[in-house]
Amino acid sequence: MSDRTRTPHTPCVRIPADVLGARPGHCPTHRRASLDHTVEHSGRHKPAPLCTDPFTALGAALDLVELGGRTIEEACAHLPRPGERPHEHLGTPLAPLHEGLLTWVEHTVRTWLGALEELQGPVRVPCAQPWLLRYPPRYRSPGARTYEVLARGRGYTFLEGTERVRELRVPVAGAPADHVPGPAEAVAAHVLATGAPVDRAAMGAEPWRHRAGHPLPTRRQVSPPDRVRVLHVSCADGAERVRFDGTPAEAEQLYSRHGRPALRALASHAGARVPGPDCAPCKLHRGCDAPARVPGLLGFRDRSRPRRTWSVETGVRHRACPASAHLHDLGLPGQAPSREAAVRAHLAREHARSPRRACTPRPGSAAADPGVAALLTAHTRTCALHAVTAGAPVHAGLRLPLQDPLADVLVLARVDLLHRDEGSWVQRQTAVTGTPSGPDGADLLTRHPDLALSVLLFASGAITPGPRSRVELESLTPQGARVHTFDPFAPGLRERAAAVVSELASPWHQDTVHAPTPGPACASCLHRRWCPESPDP
């Protein structure tokens, strides 16, 4: 029996449990707006040519197997391929999957189902997803809101002895988390203990109503559980970690401590705006002045593509292999971060220390990699903080969000270190190279495109320039370190920087297929195992 209703309504606020909890750099206003169906996207809808959500694709394949009775091969063959029209999944279009994503989905489905088969004890019965807990409005008024809280993941029910168990298995791309249960797990456990499963048949009959924010239909007359369990399960190897296992009463206690405060904070912090990666998908980006607007930053005018995020790292990855860049953007697991990334992360932590102090050689470096330790030792002789006066502003490890409205792209500029020198901002970038760099010159902008974007930050006024403003490149090598200096006011340098950024961003912006480019880069590719054209090892 379904709780469908035809009465007029104000669109609900639909909250998946997994969005709760503090996330550094994420914007509370975006998060609240993304859940509120009264807030609509501005501008025309521009559908993505390829699927951008691996877990939605995985869920569609598992639904076909666990609920539809298909084989793994049949389920994966049913998913939309590049060039096909989107398929409907739970009332929402599923865009075609890149061939690499299809490979990952098939691997994960086999891993997921294989892990379930190996479990000891009773057989788990797949059930309709997600579970839902509804909070009707307290007062009858035209603008009263209904809140729906969802426990997303793969749901199963089974008997363990005489206990009725509801289990939520949440897929994660990498290794399962090892920290103590947080707000997401607390809310999910509470929803499992007291909520009801969504009525898929009723939702599928009128999916447009529920996409528009009409309350989801749920199945009534469902027996309450005696025990609930929340687990994270790795898509890579099926490894699992229990995040909560207890009675409904214990779930309520955890919810009272961690879940309810997080739900309340979702509304109370909605006015705060934190510019960053959330600015790209945000429904409110056109009315928000938090990220600086720099028309023409990428050097072209083309708003035909869906709004996306670009960085120099994105452009470099796309230039090496469009397929690998696309799979990286999807968040599929690859290899460990590069040595340069490890050095940057370490320096960002060191430069953000309080009280502030320059890096100095220390016995027994904290870096596990001897190569990283040598590079950090070389840095101590050229650390910019040696020359920064006491009390001068210093920012380390920044990601500056910039909007290019002519391309409808959010640009995330990496700023390793930004400090003041007699009232003028100075930006320093760090690079790891195999051999010492040659003389200063525009060719360094080509080899290190981050420098080119740094020059444009001053040229566009995104970073307010001053008479002593400059861009520096600290080149670290096993043989030592060297600092190159660039004048962002030099007209020829600005023109070259604009050309470097445009040449890097334009091919990425125009690409709709992200085809693999087999070659020498395959040997070190982060996503080789998912690539259909990867050469044999």
C-alpha positions as CSV (number, residue, x, y, z in Angstrom):
1,M,0.0,0.0,0.0
2,S,1.4,3.4,-0.9
3,D,1.0,6.8,0.8
4,R,0.6,8.7,-2.5
5,T,-1.6,11.8,-2.3
6,R,-2.9,14.3,-4.8
7,T,-3.2,17.2,-2.4
8,P,-1.4,20.5,-3.4
9,H,2.0,20.7,-1.8
10,T,5.1,22.9,-1.5
11,P,8.1,20.9,-2.8
12,C,9.9,19.0,-0.1
13,V,13.4,19.2,1.2
14,R,15.0,15.8,0.5
15,I,18.1,15.0,2.5
16,P,20.3,12.0,1.9
17,A,22.1,11.0,5.1
18,D,25.5,10.8,3.3
19,V,25.6,14.5,2.7
20,L,25.7,15.3,6.4
21,G,28.7,16.1,8.5
22,A,31.5,18.7,8.2
23,R,33.3,18.7,4.9
24,P,36.3,21.2,4.7
25,G,35.9,23.5,1.8
26,H,32.2,22.7,1.1
27,C,29.6,25.4,1.0
28,P,26.6,25.1,3.4
29,T,24.4,27.3,1.2
30,H,25.0,25.1,-1.8
31,R,24.3,22.0,0.2
32,R,21.0,23.3,1.5
33,A,20.0,24.6,-2.0
34,S,20.8,21.3,-3.7
35,L,18.3,19.5,-1.4
36,D,15.5,22.1,-1.7
37,H,13.2,21.5,-4.6
38,T,11.8,25.0,-4.5
39,V,15.3,26.2,-5.6
40,E,15.6,25.7,-9.4
41,H,18.7,25.8,-11.6
42,S,19.0,29.1,-13.5
43,G,19.5,29.1,-17.2
44,R,18.6,26.4,-19.7
45,H,19.2,22.7,-19.0
46,K,22.3,21.3,-20.7
47,P,22.5,17.5,-20.3
48,A,25.9,15.9,-19.9
49,P,26.9,13.7,-22.9
50,L,28.3,11.1,-20.5
51,C,27.4,9.8,-17.1
52,T,29.1,11.8,-14.3
53,D,27.9,9.7,-11.3
54,P,29.6,6.2,-11.1
55,F,27.4,5.2,-8.1
56,T,24.2,5.9,-9.9
57,A,25.4,3.7,-12.8
58,L,26.5,1.0,-10.3
59,G,23.1,1.1,-8.6
60,A,21.3,0.7,-11.9
61,A,23.3,-2.4,-12.8
62,L,22.8,-3.9,-9.3
63,D,19.1,-3.2,-9.5
64,L,18.9,-5.1,-12.8
65,V,20.6,-8.1,-11.2
66,E,19.3,-8.1,-7.6
67,L,15.7,-6.9,-8.3
68,G,15.3,-7.6,-12.0
69,G,16.7,-11.2,-12.1
70,R,19.2,-10.5,-14.9
71,T,22.7,-11.9,-15.2
72,I,25.7,-9.6,-14.7
73,E,26.4,-9.6,-18.4
74,E,22.8,-8.8,-19.3
75,A,22.7,-6.0,-16.7
76,C,25.9,-4.3,-18.0
77,A,24.8,-4.7,-21.6
78,H,21.6,-2.9,-20.7
79,L,23.4,0.2,-19.5
80,P,23.5,3.0,-22.2
81,R,26.7,3.1,-24.3
82,P,28.3,6.2,-25.8
83,G,26.1,7.4,-28.7
84,E,22.9,5.9,-27.3
85,R,20.0,7.8,-25.7
86,P,19.9,8.1,-21.9
87,H,18.0,5.3,-20.1
88,E,15.5,5.9,-17.3
89,H,16.5,4.7,-13.8
90,L,14.1,5.3,-11.0
91,G,12.5,8.2,-13.0
92,T,15.8,9.9,-13.7
93,P,17.7,9.8,-17.0
94,L,21.0,7.8,-16.9
95,A,23.4,9.3,-19.5
96,P,25.6,7.0,-21.6
97,L,28.6,5.5,-19.7
98,H,32.2,5.9,-20.9
99,E,33.7,2.6,-21.8
100,G,36.1,2.9,-18.8
101,L,33.2,3.5,-16.5
102,L,31.4,0.4,-17.9
103,T,34.5,-1.7,-17.2
104,W,34.5,-0.3,-13.6
105,V,30.8,-1.0,-13.1
106,E,31.1,-4.6,-14.3
107,H,34.1,-5.2,-12.1
108,T,32.3,-3.7,-9.1
109,V,29.1,-5.6,-9.7
110,R,31.0,-8.9,-9.7
111,T,33.0,-7.9,-6.6
112,W,29.9,-6.8,-4.8
113,L,27.9,-9.9,-5.5
114,G,30.8,-12.2,-4.9
115,A,31.4,-10.6,-1.5
116,L,27.7,-11.2,-0.6
117,E,27.9,-14.9,-1.6
118,E,30.9,-15.4,0.7
119,L,29.1,-14.0,3.7
120,Q,28.4,-16.6,6.4
121,G,24.9,-16.9,7.9
122,P,21.5,-16.2,6.4
123,V,21.0,-15.1,2.8
124,R,20.4,-11.3,2.5
125,V,17.2,-10.3,0.6
126,P,17.6,-7.2,-1.5
127,C,14.8,-4.7,-0.8
128,A,13.5,-1.5,-2.3
129,Q,15.7,1.5,-1.9
130,P,16.2,3.9,-0.3
131,W,14.7,3.8,3.2
132,L,13.0,7.0,4.1
133,L,11.9,8.9,7.1
134,R,9.4,11.7,6.6
135,Y,8.9,14.8,8.8
136,P,5.6,16.5,8.0
137,P,5.3,20.3,8.6
138,R,4.5,21.2,12.2
139,Y,2.1,24.0,11.1
140,R,-0.5,24.2,8.4
141,S,0.5,27.1,6.2
142,P,0.9,27.6,2.5
143,G,4.7,27.5,2.7
144,A,5.0,24.7,5.2
145,R,7.8,22.3,4.3
146,T,8.0,18.5,4.4
147,Y,11.4,17.0,5.1
148,E,12.4,13.6,3.8
149,V,15.6,12.0,5.1
150,L,17.0,9.1,3.0
151,A,19.4,6.3,3.8
152,R,21.2,5.8,0.4
153,G,23.1,2.6,-0.4
154,R,22.1,-1.0,-1.0
155,G,19.5,-2.3,1.4
156,Y,19.0,-5.9,2.6
157,T,16.8,-7.6,5.1
158,F,17.3,-11.0,6.8
159,L,16.7,-13.0,9.9
160,E,19.6,-13.5,12.2
161,G,18.3,-16.1,14.6
162,T,15.0,-14.6,15.7
163,E,16.0,-11.0,15.0
164,R,14.8,-9.1,12.0
165,V,17.8,-7.2,10.6
166,R,17.9,-4.2,8.2
167,E,21.3,-3.8,6.7
168,L,22.6,-0.8,4.6
169,R,25.7,-1.5,2.6
170,V,27.2,1.7,1.3
171,P,29.6,1.4,-1.7
172,V,32.8,3.4,-1.5
173,A,35.3,3.8,-4.3
174,G,38.4,3.1,-2.2
175,A,39.1,1.6,1.2
176,P,36.3,1.7,3.8
177,A,36.6,4.5,6.3
178,D,38.2,3.7,9.7
179,H,37.1,6.7,11.8
180,V,34.3,6.6,14.4
181,P,30.7,6.8,13.2
182,G,29.7,10.4,12.3
183,P,26.5,12.2,11.5
184,A,26.0,10.3,8.2
185,E,26.1,6.9,9.9
186,A,24.0,8.2,12.8
187,V,21.2,9.5,10.5
188,A,21.3,6.4,8.3
189,A,21.0,4.1,11.3
190,H,18.0,6.1,12.6
191,V,16.3,6.0,9.2
192,L,16.8,2.2,9.0
193,A,15.4,1.7,12.5
194,T,12.3,3.9,12.1
195,G,11.7,4.6,8.4
196,A,10.0,2.7,5.6
197,P,11.2,1.6,2.1
198,V,10.3,3.6,-0.9
199,D,7.5,2.1,-3.0
200,R,9.3,1.8,-6.3
201,A,6.3,0.8,-8.3
202,A,4.3,3.9,-7.2
203,M,7.3,6.1,-7.8
204,G,7.9,4.7,-11.3
205,A,4.3,5.4,-12.3
206,E,4.7,9.2,-11.9
207,P,8.4,9.9,-11.7
208,W,8.2,13.5,-12.8
209,R,6.1,14.4,-9.7
210,H,8.7,13.1,-7.4
211,R,11.6,14.7,-9.3
212,A,9.8,18.0,-8.8
213,G,9.7,17.5,-5.1
214,H,6.5,15.7,-4.4
215,P,6.9,13.4,-1.3
216,L,8.1,10.0,-2.3
217,P,5.7,7.1,-1.8
218,T,6.6,4.6,0.8
219,R,5.3,1.1,1.6
220,R,3.3,0.8,4.7
221,Q,2.7,-2.2,7.0
222,V,6.4,-3.1,7.1
223,S,7.6,-4.9,10.2
224,P,10.0,-2.9,12.3
225,P,13.5,-4.3,12.7
226,D,15.1,-5.7,15.9
227,R,18.6,-4.7,14.7
228,V,20.1,-2.3,12.1
229,R,23.5,-2.4,10.6
230,V,25.4,0.2,8.4
231,L,28.5,-0.9,6.6
232,H,30.9,0.7,4.1
233,V,32.0,-1.7,1.3
234,S,34.9,-1.2,-1.0
235,C,34.1,-1.3,-4.7
236,A,37.7,-2.4,-5.4
237,D,37.9,-5.6,-3.5
238,G,34.7,-6.0,-1.4
239,A,36.4,-5.3,1.9
240,E,33.8,-4.1,4.4
241,R,33.8,-2.1,7.7
242,V,30.9,-2.0,10.1
243,R,30.0,1.6,10.8
244,F,27.1,0.8,13.2
245,D,25.5,-2.4,14.5
246,G,22.9,-2.2,17.2
247,T,19.3,-2.1,18.3
248,P,16.8,0.7,17.3
249,A,17.3,2.1,20.8
250,E,21.0,2.3,20.3
251,A,20.5,3.9,16.9
252,E,18.3,6.5,18.5
253,Q,21.0,7.3,21.1
254,L,23.6,7.7,18.3
255,Y,21.2,9.9,16.3
256,S,20.6,12.1,19.4
257,R,24.3,12.7,19.8
258,H,25.4,13.2,16.2
259,G,22.6,13.0,13.8
260,R,20.0,15.4,15.0
261,P,22.5,18.3,15.5
262,A,23.8,17.7,12.0
263,L,20.3,18.0,10.5
264,R,19.6,21.2,12.4
265,A,23.0,22.6,11.3
266,L,22.0,22.0,7.7
267,A,19.3,24.7,8.0
268,S,21.0,27.0,10.5
269,H,24.2,27.3,8.5
270,A,22.5,27.7,5.1
271,G,23.4,31.4,4.9
272,A,27.2,30.9,5.0
273,R,28.9,30.9,1.6
274,V,32.2,29.1,1.1
275,P,33.5,29.6,-2.5
276,G,35.2,26.5,-3.9
277,P,34.4,23.3,-5.8
278,D,30.7,23.5,-4.9
279,C,30.3,26.7,-7.0
280,A,30.2,24.6,-10.2
281,P,27.1,22.5,-9.5
282,C,25.4,25.2,-7.3
283,K,21.9,26.3,-8.3
284,L,22.6,29.8,-7.0
285,H,25.9,30.5,-8.7
286,R,24.4,33.2,-10.9
287,G,23.4,35.2,-7.9
288,C,26.5,34.6,-5.9
289,D,29.5,37.0,-5.9
290,A,31.7,34.8,-3.7
291,P,33.9,33.4,-6.6
292,A,35.4,36.2,-8.7
293,R,34.0,36.6,-12.2
294,V,36.7,36.8,-14.9
295,P,35.0,36.8,-18.4
296,G,37.3,35.3,-21.0
297,L,39.8,33.8,-18.5
298,L,40.0,30.6,-20.6
299,G,40.3,32.5,-23.9
300,F,37.2,31.3,-25.7
301,R,33.4,31.9,-25.8
302,D,31.3,28.7,-25.7
303,R,28.5,28.1,-23.3
304,S,27.1,25.0,-25.1
305,R,28.5,22.5,-22.6
306,P,27.1,21.8,-19.1
307,R,28.7,23.9,-16.4
308,R,31.8,22.1,-15.1
309,T,35.0,22.6,-13.1
310,W,38.5,23.0,-14.7
311,S,41.9,23.3,-13.3
312,V,45.4,23.2,-14.8
313,E,45.8,19.7,-13.5
314,T,42.6,18.8,-15.4
315,G,44.0,20.3,-18.6
316,V,47.3,18.5,-18.2
317,R,45.6,15.1,-17.6
318,H,43.3,15.6,-20.6
319,R,46.3,16.5,-22.8
320,A,48.0,13.3,-21.8
321,C,44.9,11.1,-22.2
322,P,41.3,12.3,-22.3
323,A,40.0,8.9,-21.1
324,S,42.2,8.9,-18.0
325,A,41.2,12.5,-17.3
326,H,37.5,11.7,-17.5
327,L,37.9,8.6,-15.2
328,H,39.9,10.7,-12.7
329,D,37.1,13.3,-12.7
330,L,34.6,10.5,-11.9
331,G,36.6,9.7,-8.8
332,L,37.5,6.1,-9.9
333,P,40.4,4.7,-7.9
334,G,43.9,4.9,-9.4
335,Q,47.4,4.8,-8.0
336,A,48.9,6.8,-5.1
337,P,49.5,10.6,-5.5
338,S,52.6,11.7,-7.3
339,R,55.8,12.7,-5.5
340,E,55.1,16.3,-6.5
341,A,51.6,16.1,-4.9
342,A,53.2,14.7,-1.7
343,V,55.7,17.6,-1.6
344,R,53.0,20.2,-2.1
345,A,50.7,18.7,0.5
346,H,53.6,18.6,3.0
347,L,54.6,22.2,2.3
348,A,51.0,23.4,2.6
349,R,50.9,22.0,6.1
350,E,54.3,23.4,7.1
351,H,53.5,26.9,5.7
352,A,50.2,27.0,7.6
353,R,51.7,26.3,11.0
354,S,51.0,28.6,13.9
355,P,53.1,30.4,15.0
356,R,54.4,30.9,11.4
357,R,58.0,30.0,10.7
358,A,60.2,29.2,7.8
359,C,61.0,25.6,6.9
360,T,64.3,24.4,8.3
361,P,66.2,21.1,8.0
362,R,65.0,18.6,10.6
363,P,66.6,15.3,11.5
364,G,64.5,12.3,10.5
365,S,62.1,13.9,8.0
366,A,58.4,13.0,8.4
367,A,58.3,12.0,4.8
368,A,58.3,8.2,4.3
369,D,59.7,8.5,0.7
370,P,63.4,9.2,0.8
371,G,63.0,11.1,-2.5
372,V,60.3,13.4,-1.0
373,A,62.5,13.9,2.1
374,A,65.4,15.1,-0.1
375,L,63.2,17.5,-2.0
376,L,61.9,18.9,1.3
377,T,65.4,19.4,2.5
378,A,66.3,21.3,-0.7
379,H,63.3,23.5,-0.2
380,T,64.5,24.7,3.2
381,R,67.2,26.9,1.6
382,T,64.7,28.7,-0.6
383,C,61.5,28.8,1.6
384,A,59.7,32.0,0.9
385,L,58.9,32.5,4.6
386,H,62.5,33.3,5.4
387,A,61.9,36.7,3.9
388,V,58.3,37.4,5.0
389,T,58.1,40.0,7.7
390,A,56.3,39.2,11.0
391,G,52.6,39.9,10.8
392,A,52.4,39.9,7.0
393,P,49.5,37.9,5.6
394,V,50.4,34.4,4.4
395,H,48.0,31.9,2.7
396,A,49.2,28.3,2.0
397,G,47.6,25.6,-0.2
398,L,44.8,27.7,-1.6
399,R,42.3,26.8,-4.3
400,L,40.9,30.1,-5.7
401,P,37.6,29.6,-7.5
402,L,37.1,31.9,-10.5
403,Q,34.0,32.0,-12.8
404,D,34.5,32.4,-16.5
405,P,30.9,33.2,-17.6
406,L,31.8,33.2,-21.3
407,A,32.7,29.5,-21.1
408,D,30.3,28.6,-18.2
409,V,33.2,27.0,-16.4
410,L,34.4,27.3,-12.8
411,V,38.2,27.5,-12.7
412,L,40.0,26.3,-9.6
413,A,43.4,27.9,-9.5
414,R,46.0,26.2,-7.3
415,V,48.0,28.7,-5.2
416,D,50.8,27.0,-3.3
417,L,51.8,30.1,-1.3
418,L,50.5,33.7,-1.3
419,H,52.1,36.3,0.9
420,R,52.6,40.1,1.2
421,D,55.8,42.0,0.4
422,E,55.6,45.7,1.4
423,G,51.9,45.8,0.6
424,S,52.0,43.8,-2.7
425,W,50.9,40.2,-3.1
426,V,53.5,37.6,-4.2
427,Q,52.5,34.2,-5.4
428,R,54.9,31.2,-5.3
429,Q,54.3,27.9,-7.1
430,T,56.2,24.7,-6.4
431,A,57.3,22.2,-9.0
432,V,59.3,19.0,-8.9
433,T,61.6,18.4,-11.9
434,G,64.1,15.7,-12.7
435,T,66.9,18.1,-13.6
436,P,67.6,21.8,-12.8
437,S,65.6,24.2,-14.9
438,G,67.1,26.4,-17.5
439,P,67.0,30.2,-17.6
440,D,63.9,32.2,-16.9
441,G,61.6,32.7,-19.8
442,A,58.2,32.1,-21.4
443,D,59.0,28.5,-22.1
444,L,58.7,27.8,-18.4
445,L,55.0,28.8,-18.7
446,T,54.6,26.0,-21.2
447,R,56.3,23.4,-19.0
448,H,54.5,24.7,-15.9
449,P,51.0,25.9,-16.9
450,D,50.2,26.7,-13.3
451,L,52.6,29.7,-13.8
452,A,50.5,30.9,-16.8
453,L,47.3,30.8,-14.8
454,S,49.1,32.6,-11.9
455,V,50.1,35.4,-14.2
456,L,46.5,35.8,-15.4
457,L,45.3,36.0,-11.7
458,F,47.2,39.2,-11.4
459,A,46.4,40.4,-14.9
460,S,42.7,40.0,-14.4
461,G,42.7,41.5,-10.9
462,A,41.5,38.2,-9.3
463,I,44.6,38.8,-7.0
464,T,45.0,42.5,-6.5
465,P,48.3,43.5,-8.0
466,G,50.8,45.9,-6.4
467,P,54.0,47.5,-7.4
468,R,56.1,44.7,-6.0
469,S,53.8,41.8,-7.1
470,R,55.4,38.9,-8.8
471,V,55.0,35.2,-9.6
472,E,57.7,32.8,-8.5
473,L,58.4,29.3,-9.5
474,E,60.3,27.2,-6.9
475,S,61.8,24.4,-8.9
476,L,62.9,21.5,-6.6
477,T,65.2,18.8,-7.9
478,P,67.3,16.1,-6.3
479,Q,70.3,18.4,-6.9
480,G,68.8,21.4,-5.1
481,A,66.3,24.2,-5.5
482,R,66.0,27.4,-7.7
483,V,63.5,30.2,-7.7
484,H,62.5,31.8,-11.0
485,T,60.7,35.2,-10.9
486,F,58.1,36.6,-13.4
487,D,56.7,40.1,-13.7
488,P,53.0,39.7,-14.2
489,F,52.8,43.3,-15.7
490,A,55.0,42.4,-18.7
491,P,52.7,42.6,-21.8
492,G,54.4,39.8,-23.7
493,L,54.3,37.5,-20.7
494,R,50.6,38.1,-20.3
495,E,49.9,37.3,-23.9
496,R,51.9,34.1,-23.7
497,A,50.2,33.1,-20.4
498,A,46.8,33.6,-22.0
499,A,47.7,31.5,-25.0
500,V,49.1,28.6,-22.7
501,V,45.8,28.5,-20.7
502,S,43.6,28.6,-23.7
503,E,45.6,25.9,-25.5
504,L,45.2,23.7,-22.5
505,A,41.5,24.4,-21.7
506,S,40.0,24.5,-25.2
507,P,40.5,20.8,-26.2
508,W,39.0,19.7,-22.9
509,H,36.0,22.0,-23.2
510,Q,35.2,20.7,-26.7
511,D,35.7,17.0,-26.0
512,T,32.4,15.0,-25.6
513,V,33.8,11.4,-26.0
514,H,37.1,11.4,-23.9
515,A,38.7,8.7,-26.1
516,P,41.8,6.9,-24.8
517,T,45.1,7.7,-26.5
518,P,47.3,4.6,-26.0
519,G,51.0,5.4,-25.8
520,P,54.0,5.7,-23.5
521,A,51.8,7.3,-20.8
522,C,49.8,4.0,-20.4
523,A,52.7,2.6,-18.3
524,S,52.1,5.0,-15.5
525,C,48.4,5.7,-16.1
526,L,46.3,5.9,-12.9
527,H,43.3,4.2,-14.5
528,R,44.9,1.7,-16.8
529,R,42.9,-1.2,-15.4
530,W,39.6,0.4,-16.5
531,C,40.7,1.4,-20.0
532,P,39.4,-0.8,-22.9
533,E,42.4,0.1,-25.1
534,S,45.1,-0.4,-22.5
535,P,48.1,-2.5,-23.8
536,D,48.8,-5.7,-22.0
537,P,51.1,-5.3,-18.9
